[in-house]
């Protein structure tokens, strides 16, 4: 009766509170959960009630065994592939598939792609609107080869800048050494888009080019799901857990909402698992062909975005120091990496002039070159914002992040492969967290290639001997994450800030002046204090869950879980509000 009463009380709490207090009387996070976000408390109460009603009456093991038998069949893999393919193509309305629908940074990528398609270079100052004939294309390729040769010869010589040369051309463009216009975004992703545009023009001439871009992104989404599935199978040998992992990742807001956007993160979600599956410590043999391909792809990360420099360095280290690997395979890997890295340097330094300090991509300079340095408050505050939610962090990413970290306590001593996987998470999260100069926190889309690592450990723990309260928390946060995904996907097009409708009332907006962050040292100190509170709460919660698992009390387990979640929410809400400046 106590369990049932607690469940009903939690579900009724939003309606009882609305007659007693208003949103302005409570801390923002608590106000949001009691008013516009009341579905969370309804879900929490429902889980407590369901746990009470089904405990001891439903045999989970036979059901899990049956599901695992289904997921091991080839027919299930084909069905899952068909489902992912259908969703990836159908989840975006037709009007979203037109070129005009790609806003934000995408017009720059599209301009570069069309320049590569028409002129065989990244100079966007050309006005060619038709694909050239064969003779003109041969001339363009010959000119590119000559320019690259001259640039390679002059790479280590002092750079001669024409007198009076102005680098900044406005609108995120720079004036190259040859006088051309170059966008600050590198041409790695636009090169793939250019191929899609060329194929599309040949197969479906006269169609809006947006459909070709969308088809490319849908294919990337499908391949990313396949690589995650195969990586999880390699690590766990668990087909049911692997299927759960793919569902968990692709129903999370960073992937589902940002996955169809023309952003480097969509491509990274495919490339990172692909590289990790081949380069991590495993029984897989790294042959010469695979090693060369991995080297080329690892170096290609430098072509995709400057912020992936550190990630490329990590994969370089994994490939060079991979145990039980022949020296010849390592040499092939190093050769592939050197080729793509050298050509990237060639493009940045001599062909476009982007490698000069005046032309450095501003985010790259902010992240790794300028202020912040690893010992500065500003750098640390940027990492905090990814957890705290300075833009889209807390409610979008924390459900998987927090439970994935807590899941580590349910695993045995980590192997070298596990450490390598978490190193990837660390460098990609660091790169995402300090985006935009380590000051505003990271948009949800930047977390897309990060989310699969903690989700992997979460799915592994749920298939093991994790405490029942941990599994209940995972279900709660997964369903709540799906609710956030649904809200964001319907609101994404109206504003780049997907919380526009979720936090329309300033009283329920935990960052009322989004991005709402100052560049002063006191503001960074506040962010660090909030991080200490969150991490301390996480550590305390983990300790209590381990103690609960050691001293089980099944009779009151649902009630203790429900009240424990409410206590954590209240502590965070009042604590973060207390630390927030007026």
C-alpha positions as CSV (number, residue, x, y, z in Angstrom):
1,X,0.0,0.0,0.0
2,X,2.9,2.4,0.8
3,X,4.4,1.8,-2.7
4,X,1.0,2.4,-4.4
5,X,0.4,5.5,-2.3
6,X,3.8,7.0,-3.2
7,X,3.2,6.3,-6.9
8,X,-0.2,8.0,-6.9
9,X,1.1,10.9,-4.8
10,X,4.0,11.6,-7.2
11,X,1.7,11.4,-10.2
12,X,-0.8,13.8,-8.5
13,X,1.9,16.2,-7.2
14,X,1.8,18.6,-10.2
15,X,-1.9,19.0,-9.9
16,X,-1.8,19.5,-6.1
17,X,1.1,21.9,-6.3
18,X,-0.7,24.1,-9.0
19,X,-3.3,25.0,-6.4
20,X,-0.8,26.0,-3.7
21,X,2.2,27.6,-5.4
22,X,3.0,29.3,-8.7
23,X,6.0,28.8,-11.0
24,X,7.7,32.0,-9.8
25,X,7.7,30.6,-6.2
26,X,10.0,27.7,-7.0
27,X,13.5,27.2,-8.5
28,X,13.3,27.1,-12.3
29,X,14.1,23.4,-12.8
30,X,11.5,22.3,-10.2
31,X,9.0,24.8,-11.5
32,X,9.5,23.4,-15.0
33,X,8.9,19.8,-13.8
34,X,5.8,20.7,-11.9
35,X,4.2,22.8,-14.6
36,X,5.1,22.5,-18.3
37,X,7.2,19.4,-17.7
38,X,4.8,17.6,-15.5
39,X,4.9,14.6,-17.7
40,X,8.1,13.5,-16.0
41,X,6.4,13.2,-12.6
42,X,3.5,11.4,-14.3
43,X,6.0,9.0,-15.7
44,X,7.8,8.6,-12.4
45,X,4.6,7.9,-10.6
46,X,3.6,5.4,-13.3
47,X,6.9,3.5,-13.0
48,X,6.4,3.3,-9.2
49,X,2.9,1.9,-9.7
50,X,3.9,-0.5,-12.5
51,X,6.9,-1.7,-10.4
52,X,4.5,-2.3,-7.5
53,X,1.9,-4.1,-9.6
54,X,4.3,-6.3,-11.7
55,X,7.0,-7.1,-9.1
56,X,7.2,-10.8,-8.7
57,X,4.4,-11.4,-11.2
58,X,6.3,-11.1,-14.5
59,X,9.3,-13.4,-15.3
60,X,11.8,-11.1,-17.1
61,X,14.4,-13.7,-17.9
62,X,12.2,-15.8,-20.3
63,X,11.1,-12.7,-22.0
64,X,14.6,-11.4,-22.4
65,X,15.8,-14.8,-23.7
66,X,13.0,-14.8,-26.3
67,X,13.8,-11.3,-27.5
68,X,17.5,-12.2,-27.7
69,X,16.7,-15.2,-29.9
70,X,14.7,-12.9,-32.2
71,X,17.6,-10.3,-32.5
72,X,20.1,-13.0,-33.4
73,X,18.2,-13.9,-36.6
74,X,19.2,-12.4,-40.0
75,X,15.6,-11.5,-40.6
76,X,15.6,-9.2,-37.6
77,X,18.8,-7.4,-38.9
78,X,17.1,-6.9,-42.3
79,X,13.9,-5.6,-40.6
80,X,15.9,-3.2,-38.4
81,X,17.7,-1.9,-41.4
82,X,14.5,-1.4,-43.3
83,X,13.0,0.4,-40.2
84,X,16.0,2.7,-39.8
85,X,15.9,3.4,-43.6
86,X,12.2,4.3,-43.5
87,X,12.5,6.5,-40.5
88,X,15.6,8.3,-41.8
89,X,13.8,9.2,-45.0
90,X,10.3,9.8,-43.6
91,X,10.9,11.7,-40.4
92,X,11.5,15.0,-42.2
93,X,8.6,16.6,-44.2
94,X,9.0,17.1,-47.9
95,X,9.5,20.9,-47.6
96,X,12.4,20.3,-45.3
97,X,14.2,18.4,-48.1
98,X,14.5,21.5,-50.2
99,X,17.7,23.4,-50.4
100,X,16.1,26.5,-48.8
101,X,15.5,24.4,-45.7
102,X,19.1,24.1,-44.8
103,X,19.8,27.1,-42.6
104,X,22.5,28.1,-40.2
105,X,26.0,27.0,-41.4
106,X,24.6,24.8,-44.2
107,X,24.5,27.5,-46.9
108,X,28.3,27.8,-46.5
109,X,28.7,24.0,-47.0
110,X,26.3,24.1,-49.9
111,X,28.2,26.9,-51.6
112,X,31.5,25.1,-51.1
113,X,29.9,21.9,-52.5
114,X,28.6,23.7,-55.6
115,X,32.0,25.3,-56.1
116,X,33.7,21.9,-56.0
117,X,31.2,20.6,-58.4
118,X,31.4,23.4,-60.9
119,X,35.0,24.6,-60.6
120,X,36.9,21.7,-58.9
121,X,38.1,24.0,-56.1
122,X,36.8,25.5,-52.8
123,X,36.9,29.1,-54.0
124,X,33.3,30.3,-53.7
125,X,33.8,33.5,-55.7
126,X,33.2,31.8,-59.0
127,X,29.7,32.2,-60.6
128,X,29.5,29.1,-62.7
129,X,26.0,27.6,-62.6
130,X,26.4,24.7,-65.1
131,X,28.5,21.6,-64.7
132,X,31.5,22.0,-67.1
133,X,32.1,19.8,-70.1
134,X,34.9,17.2,-70.1
135,X,37.6,19.5,-71.6
136,X,37.0,22.2,-69.1
137,X,37.0,19.6,-66.2
138,X,40.4,18.3,-67.4
139,X,41.7,21.9,-67.4
140,X,40.4,22.5,-63.9
141,X,42.0,19.3,-62.6
142,X,45.3,20.2,-64.3
143,X,45.3,23.7,-62.7
144,X,44.5,22.2,-59.3
145,X,47.5,19.8,-59.6
146,X,49.8,22.6,-60.6
147,X,48.7,24.8,-57.7
148,X,49.1,21.9,-55.3
149,X,52.6,21.1,-56.7
150,X,53.7,24.7,-56.3
151,X,52.3,24.9,-52.8
152,X,54.0,21.7,-51.7
153,X,57.4,23.1,-52.9
154,X,56.8,26.4,-51.0
155,X,55.3,24.9,-47.9
156,X,58.4,25.3,-45.7
157,X,59.5,28.5,-47.2
158,X,58.7,32.0,-45.8
159,X,55.2,33.0,-46.8
160,X,55.1,36.1,-49.0
161,X,51.9,38.0,-48.4
162,X,51.0,40.6,-51.1
163,X,51.3,44.1,-49.7
164,X,47.9,45.5,-48.5
165,X,46.3,42.0,-48.5
166,X,43.1,42.0,-46.3
167,X,42.4,38.5,-45.0
168,X,38.9,39.1,-43.5
169,X,36.3,39.2,-46.3
170,X,33.3,39.2,-43.9
171,X,30.4,36.7,-43.5
172,X,32.8,34.0,-42.2
173,X,35.0,34.2,-45.3
174,X,38.6,35.1,-45.9
175,X,40.4,36.4,-48.9
176,X,42.9,33.7,-50.1
177,X,46.5,34.3,-51.2
178,X,45.3,34.0,-54.8
179,X,42.5,36.5,-54.3
180,X,39.7,33.9,-54.1
181,X,37.1,33.7,-51.4
182,X,37.1,30.8,-49.0
183,X,34.6,29.9,-46.3
184,X,36.1,29.2,-42.9
185,X,34.5,25.8,-42.9
186,X,36.9,23.2,-44.5
187,X,35.7,21.4,-47.7
188,X,35.7,17.8,-46.3
189,X,32.0,17.5,-45.8
190,X,31.1,19.6,-48.9
191,X,33.2,17.2,-51.0
192,X,30.8,14.4,-50.1
193,X,27.8,16.7,-50.7
194,X,29.3,17.6,-54.1
195,X,29.4,13.9,-55.1
196,X,25.8,13.6,-54.0
197,X,24.8,16.7,-56.0
198,X,26.6,15.4,-59.1
199,X,25.0,12.0,-58.9
200,X,21.6,13.6,-58.3
201,X,21.9,15.9,-61.3
202,X,22.7,12.9,-63.5
203,X,20.0,10.7,-62.2
204,X,17.2,13.2,-61.4
205,X,18.0,16.4,-63.4
206,X,15.9,19.4,-62.6
207,X,15.0,18.4,-59.0
208,X,15.6,20.7,-56.1
209,X,19.2,20.0,-54.9
210,X,18.0,19.7,-51.3
211,X,16.7,16.2,-52.0
212,X,20.1,15.0,-53.0
213,X,21.6,16.4,-49.7
214,X,18.9,14.8,-47.7
215,X,19.4,11.4,-49.3
216,X,23.1,11.6,-48.5
217,X,22.4,12.4,-44.8
218,X,19.9,9.6,-44.7
219,X,22.5,7.2,-46.0
220,X,25.0,8.5,-43.4
221,X,22.4,7.9,-40.7
222,X,21.8,4.3,-41.8
223,X,25.5,3.5,-42.0
224,X,26.0,5.1,-38.5
225,X,23.3,2.8,-37.1
226,X,25.0,-0.2,-38.7
227,X,28.4,0.7,-37.3
228,X,27.0,1.2,-33.8
229,X,25.3,-2.2,-33.9
230,X,28.5,-3.9,-35.1
231,X,30.7,-2.1,-32.5
232,X,28.4,-3.2,-29.7
233,X,28.4,-6.8,-31.0
234,X,32.2,-6.8,-31.0
235,X,32.3,-5.5,-27.4
236,X,29.5,-7.4,-25.8
237,X,28.5,-10.3,-28.0
238,X,24.9,-9.3,-27.0
239,X,22.5,-8.9,-29.9
240,X,19.6,-7.7,-27.7
241,X,21.8,-5.2,-25.9
242,X,23.2,-4.0,-29.3
243,X,19.7,-3.4,-30.6
244,X,18.8,-1.5,-27.4
245,X,21.9,0.6,-27.8
246,X,21.0,1.7,-31.4
247,X,17.5,2.5,-30.3
248,X,18.7,4.5,-27.2
249,X,21.2,6.5,-29.3
250,X,19.0,7.2,-32.3
251,X,16.0,8.2,-30.2
252,X,18.0,10.7,-28.2
253,X,17.6,14.4,-29.1
254,X,21.1,15.1,-30.3
255,X,21.0,12.4,-33.0
256,X,17.3,12.4,-33.9
257,X,16.9,16.1,-34.1
258,X,20.3,17.1,-35.4
259,X,21.0,14.0,-37.5
260,X,19.3,15.3,-40.7
261,X,21.0,18.6,-40.5
262,X,24.0,19.3,-42.8
263,X,26.5,19.3,-39.9
264,X,29.8,17.6,-39.4
265,X,28.5,15.9,-36.3
266,X,26.1,13.7,-38.4
267,X,29.1,12.4,-40.4
268,X,31.2,12.0,-37.2
269,X,28.5,9.6,-35.7
270,X,29.3,7.2,-38.5
271,X,33.1,7.7,-38.7
272,X,33.9,7.4,-35.0
273,X,32.4,3.9,-34.4
274,X,33.8,2.8,-37.8
275,X,37.4,3.8,-36.7
276,X,37.0,2.6,-33.1
277,X,35.8,-0.8,-34.2
278,X,38.9,-1.4,-36.3
279,X,41.6,0.4,-34.3
280,X,40.7,-0.4,-30.7
281,X,42.3,-3.3,-28.8
282,X,40.6,-6.5,-30.1
283,X,41.2,-9.8,-31.7
284,X,40.6,-8.2,-35.1
285,X,43.6,-8.4,-37.4
286,X,44.6,-5.1,-38.9
287,X,45.7,-5.9,-42.5
288,X,47.5,-3.5,-44.8
289,X,44.4,-2.5,-46.8
290,X,42.3,-1.9,-43.6
291,X,45.2,0.0,-42.0
292,X,45.6,2.3,-45.0
293,X,41.8,2.9,-45.1
294,X,41.8,3.7,-41.3
295,X,44.8,6.1,-41.8
296,X,43.1,7.9,-44.6
297,X,39.8,8.3,-42.7
298,X,41.6,9.4,-39.5
299,X,43.4,12.1,-41.4
300,X,40.2,13.0,-43.2
301,X,38.8,14.2,-39.8
302,X,41.1,17.2,-40.3
303,X,39.2,18.0,-43.5
304,X,35.8,17.8,-41.8
305,X,36.2,20.4,-39.1
306,X,39.1,22.0,-37.2
307,X,37.6,21.0,-33.9
308,X,38.2,17.4,-34.7
309,X,42.0,17.9,-34.6
310,X,42.3,16.4,-31.2
311,X,40.1,13.5,-32.1
312,X,42.2,12.8,-35.2
313,X,45.3,12.8,-32.9
314,X,43.6,10.2,-30.6
315,X,42.9,7.9,-33.6
316,X,46.5,8.4,-34.7
317,X,47.7,7.2,-31.3
318,X,45.3,4.2,-31.3
319,X,46.6,3.1,-34.7
320,X,50.3,3.6,-34.0
321,X,50.2,2.0,-30.5
322,X,47.7,-0.8,-31.2
323,X,49.0,-4.0,-29.6
324,X,49.5,-7.2,-31.6
325,X,49.7,-5.3,-34.9
326,X,52.4,-5.9,-37.6
327,X,54.9,-3.1,-38.2
328,X,53.9,-3.1,-41.9
329,X,50.2,-2.4,-41.0
330,X,51.2,0.5,-38.7
331,X,53.3,1.9,-41.5
332,X,50.4,1.7,-44.0
333,X,48.2,3.4,-41.4
334,X,50.8,6.2,-40.8
335,X,51.1,6.6,-44.6
336,X,47.3,7.1,-45.0
337,X,47.1,9.5,-42.2
338,X,50.1,11.5,-43.5
339,X,48.6,11.8,-46.9
340,X,45.3,13.3,-45.8
341,X,46.9,15.4,-43.0
342,X,49.5,16.8,-45.4
343,X,46.9,17.7,-48.0
344,X,44.9,19.4,-45.3
345,X,47.8,21.4,-44.3
346,X,48.5,22.2,-47.9
347,X,45.0,23.5,-48.4
348,X,45.0,25.5,-45.2
349,X,48.4,27.1,-45.6
350,X,49.2,27.9,-49.2
351,X,46.1,27.3,-51.4
352,X,43.6,29.3,-49.3
353,X,45.8,31.0,-46.7
354,X,43.6,29.8,-43.9
355,X,46.4,28.6,-41.8
356,X,47.8,32.1,-41.1
357,X,46.9,33.5,-37.7
358,X,44.7,36.2,-39.4
359,X,42.7,33.5,-41.2
360,X,42.5,30.8,-38.6
361,X,39.0,29.4,-38.1
362,X,37.9,31.5,-35.1
363,X,36.5,28.5,-33.1
364,X,39.7,26.6,-33.6
365,X,41.7,29.6,-32.3
366,X,39.3,30.0,-29.3
367,X,39.4,26.3,-28.5
368,X,43.0,25.3,-28.8
369,X,45.2,28.3,-29.6
370,X,44.0,31.4,-27.8
371,X,42.3,32.0,-24.4
372,X,41.2,29.4,-23.1
373,X,44.2,27.3,-22.0
374,X,43.7,24.1,-20.1
375,X,44.4,25.9,-16.8
376,X,42.0,28.8,-17.3
377,X,38.7,29.2,-15.6
378,X,37.1,29.8,-19.0
379,X,38.2,26.5,-20.4
380,X,36.9,24.6,-17.3
381,X,33.6,26.5,-17.4
382,X,33.1,25.4,-21.0
383,X,33.4,21.8,-19.9
384,X,30.9,22.4,-17.1
385,X,28.4,24.0,-19.5
386,X,28.2,20.8,-21.5
387,X,26.9,19.1,-18.3
388,X,25.1,22.0,-16.7
389,X,23.0,23.0,-19.8
390,X,24.3,26.5,-20.8
391,X,22.4,25.9,-24.1
392,X,21.1,22.4,-24.7
393,X,23.1,20.4,-22.3
394,X,21.4,19.3,-19.1
395,X,18.0,18.0,-20.1
396,X,19.0,16.8,-23.5
397,X,22.2,14.9,-22.8
398,X,22.3,14.3,-19.0
399,X,19.9,11.3,-19.1
400,X,22.3,9.2,-21.0
401,X,25.5,10.8,-19.6
402,X,24.6,10.5,-16.0
403,X,23.3,6.9,-16.2
404,X,26.2,5.9,-18.4
405,X,28.7,7.2,-15.8
406,X,26.8,5.5,-12.9
407,X,26.8,2.3,-15.0
408,X,30.6,2.1,-14.6
409,X,30.1,1.0,-11.0
410,X,28.2,-2.0,-12.3
411,X,31.0,-3.1,-14.5
412,X,34.2,-5.0,-13.6
413,X,37.7,-3.6,-13.8
414,X,37.9,-1.7,-17.1
415,X,39.9,-3.4,-19.9
416,X,42.3,-1.5,-22.2
417,X,39.5,-1.5,-24.8
418,X,37.2,0.1,-22.3
419,X,39.7,2.8,-21.5
420,X,40.2,3.5,-25.3
421,X,36.4,3.9,-25.7
422,X,36.2,6.3,-22.8
423,X,39.2,8.3,-24.1
424,X,37.3,8.8,-27.3
425,X,34.3,10.1,-25.3
426,X,36.6,12.4,-23.3
427,X,38.2,14.1,-26.3
428,X,35.0,14.4,-28.3
429,X,33.1,15.8,-25.3
430,X,36.0,18.2,-24.6
431,X,35.8,19.3,-28.2
432,X,32.1,19.8,-28.0
433,X,32.1,21.4,-24.6
434,X,34.5,24.2,-25.6
435,X,32.7,25.0,-28.9
436,X,32.1,28.7,-29.3
437,X,35.0,29.7,-27.2
438,X,34.3,27.6,-24.1
439,X,31.7,30.1,-23.0
440,X,28.2,29.1,-24.0
441,X,28.2,25.3,-23.6
442,X,27.6,23.0,-26.5
443,X,24.5,22.8,-28.7
444,X,22.7,19.4,-28.7
445,X,23.9,18.6,-32.2
446,X,27.5,18.7,-31.0
447,X,26.7,15.9,-28.6
448,X,25.6,13.5,-31.4
449,X,28.9,11.8,-31.9
450,X,29.5,11.6,-28.1
451,X,26.3,10.1,-26.9
452,X,27.0,6.5,-28.0
453,X,29.8,5.9,-25.5
454,X,27.9,6.3,-22.2
455,X,24.9,4.7,-23.9
456,X,27.1,1.6,-24.7
457,X,28.0,1.2,-21.0
458,X,24.5,1.9,-19.9
459,X,23.1,-0.9,-22.2
460,X,25.8,-3.3,-20.9
461,X,25.0,-2.6,-17.3
462,X,21.2,-3.0,-17.9
463,X,21.8,-6.5,-19.3
464,X,23.9,-7.4,-16.3
465,X,23.3,-7.6,-12.6
466,X,22.5,-3.9,-12.2
467,X,20.2,-2.9,-9.2
468,X,16.5,-2.8,-9.9
469,X,16.5,0.9,-9.0
470,X,19.2,1.6,-11.7
471,X,17.1,-0.1,-14.3
472,X,14.0,1.9,-13.3
473,X,16.0,5.1,-13.5
474,X,17.2,4.2,-17.0
475,X,13.6,3.5,-18.1
476,X,12.5,6.8,-16.6
477,X,15.2,8.9,-18.2
478,X,14.9,7.1,-21.5
479,X,11.2,7.8,-21.8
480,X,11.7,11.4,-20.6
481,X,14.5,11.7,-23.2
482,X,12.0,10.6,-25.9
483,X,9.6,13.3,-24.7
484,X,12.4,15.9,-25.1
485,X,13.2,14.5,-28.5
486,X,9.6,14.9,-29.6
487,X,9.4,18.5,-28.3
488,X,12.6,19.5,-29.9
489,X,11.8,17.9,-33.3
490,X,8.6,19.9,-33.5
491,X,10.2,23.1,-32.5
492,X,13.7,22.9,-34.1
493,X,12.6,24.7,-37.3
494,X,11.2,27.8,-35.5
495,X,14.3,28.7,-33.7
496,X,17.9,27.4,-33.4
497,X,17.2,27.2,-29.6
498,X,15.0,24.1,-29.3
499,X,13.9,25.1,-25.8
500,X,11.8,28.0,-27.1
501,X,8.5,26.3,-26.3
502,X,9.8,24.1,-23.5
503,X,10.8,27.1,-21.5
504,X,8.5,29.8,-22.8
505,X,7.8,31.0,-19.2
506,X,10.8,32.8,-17.8
507,X,9.9,31.4,-14.4
508,X,10.6,27.9,-15.6
509,X,13.7,28.7,-17.7
510,X,16.8,27.6,-15.8
511,X,18.9,29.9,-18.1
512,X,16.5,32.8,-18.5
513,X,18.8,34.8,-20.8
514,X,20.1,32.0,-23.0
515,X,22.9,31.7,-23.6
516,X,23.0,33.9,-20.5
517,X,26.7,33.5,-19.7
518,X,29.2,36.2,-18.8
519,X,32.8,36.3,-19.8
520,X,33.9,37.4,-16.3
521,X,35.9,35.2,-13.9
522,X,33.1,35.3,-11.3
523,X,30.7,33.8,-13.8
524,X,33.2,31.0,-14.4
525,X,33.5,30.4,-10.7
526,X,29.7,30.1,-10.4
527,X,29.7,27.5,-13.2
528,X,32.4,25.5,-11.4
529,X,30.5,25.6,-8.1
530,X,27.4,24.3,-9.9
531,X,29.5,21.5,-11.4
532,X,30.8,20.5,-7.9
533,X,27.1,20.3,-6.7
534,X,26.1,18.1,-9.7
535,X,29.0,15.8,-9.4
536,X,28.7,15.5,-5.7
537,X,25.0,14.7,-6.1
538,X,25.9,12.1,-8.7
539,X,28.5,10.5,-6.4
540,X,26.1,10.4,-3.5
541,X,23.4,8.9,-5.6
542,X,25.8,6.2,-6.9
543,X,26.8,5.3,-3.4
544,X,23.2,5.0,-2.2
545,X,22.3,2.8,-5.2
546,X,25.3,0.5,-4.4
547,X,24.3,0.4,-0.7
548,X,20.7,-0.4,-1.7
549,X,21.9,-3.2,-4.0
550,X,24.0,-4.6,-1.1
551,X,21.1,-4.4,1.4
552,X,18.0,-5.1,-0.7
553,X,14.5,-4.3,0.7
554,X,12.2,-5.4,-2.0
555,X,9.0,-4.5,-0.1
556,X,9.7,-0.8,-0.2
557,X,12.0,-0.6,-3.2
558,X,9.5,1.2,-5.6
559,X,8.6,3.8,-2.9
560,X,12.3,4.4,-2.1
561,X,13.1,4.8,-5.8
562,X,10.3,7.4,-6.3
563,X,11.1,9.5,-3.3
564,X,14.8,9.2,-4.0
565,X,14.3,10.7,-7.5
566,X,12.2,13.5,-6.1
567,X,14.9,14.2,-3.5
568,X,17.7,14.4,-6.1
569,X,15.5,16.8,-8.2
570,X,14.8,19.0,-5.3
571,X,18.4,19.1,-4.1
572,X,19.6,20.1,-7.6
573,X,16.8,22.6,-8.2
574,X,17.3,24.5,-4.9
575,X,21.1,24.1,-5.0
576,X,21.6,25.4,-8.6
577,X,19.1,28.2,-7.9
578,X,21.0,29.2,-4.8
579,X,24.3,29.3,-6.7
580,X,22.8,31.3,-9.6
581,X,23.3,35.1,-9.5
582,X,20.2,37.2,-9.2
